[in-house]
Amino acid sequence: MTKILVVDDEPQILRALRVNLAARHYEAAVAADGATALCQAAEWHPDLIILVALLVLAYAASVTDLAAAVFSCPTLAL
């Protein structure tokens, strides 16, 4: 099953995306901030990271850099 990590600071959006991804047979995890996303990515090794939130740019850059360098994981920033 494809694992997707969704990062956003809005709980309603995280919940909606997690439910919709699960309904489409993806394994979804959520993180409400960049620091949590980095921990989740390191422990869970997602196949894709979706950055939805307008996070502090340093966090967004850190997550995309970590995903690309360590996990070879594509990251989609929305």
N, C-alpha and C positions, 0 to 999 in steps of 0.2 A: 504494500500500500504506500502511495506517495505521501511523504510527510511535509506539511507546509506550516511555517511559522508566520503568524500575522502580528505585526507591531502597530499599535495605535494607542492614543491616549484617551479615546472615548470608549467606555465600557459597552455601550449599546452597539457600537460598530463591531467591536471584538466579538461580542456574543452572536450578532447576526452573521458575521463571516464564519465563525466556528460552526454554527448550526448548518449554514448553507454548504460549506465545504464537506462536512460530515455526511450530509444528505447525498452528496455526489461521490461518496466513497473515498474521500481523502482523510488522512489522519491529520488533524489540525491542532496546533497549540497556539496560545496567544501570549503576548507580552505587552504591558502598558507603558513601558519606557525602554530606552536604549540599553540601560544597564541590565535590566531583566532579559532583554532580547539577547544580549551577549552571553549571559549565563545559560539561557535556554538553548542557544545555538551550540555552545560548547558541549553541553550534556546530551542533547537530543539529536544532533546532526541532521537537520531538516534537508529535504531535497530542494526546497524553494523558500525564500524569505520574502514576504510582502510587507513593505514599509508603507503604511497608509497615512500615518500621523505626520503632522508638521513638527517633528521632534527637533530638539537642539541639533544643529548641524553636526556637531562633533559626534553625537551618538549615531546619527545616520551614516556618517562616513566610517565610523568604527565598525558598525554592523556590516556594511557592504565590503569593507576591506577584509574583515575577519572571514566573512562568507567566501569571498573570492580566493583569499590566500590560504586559508587553513582547510576549508571544507570543500572547495571547488563547487560551491553552491551558487546558483544564479539568484540574484536579488532584484526584485521589481520594486522601485520606489514610485509611489503614486502621490 
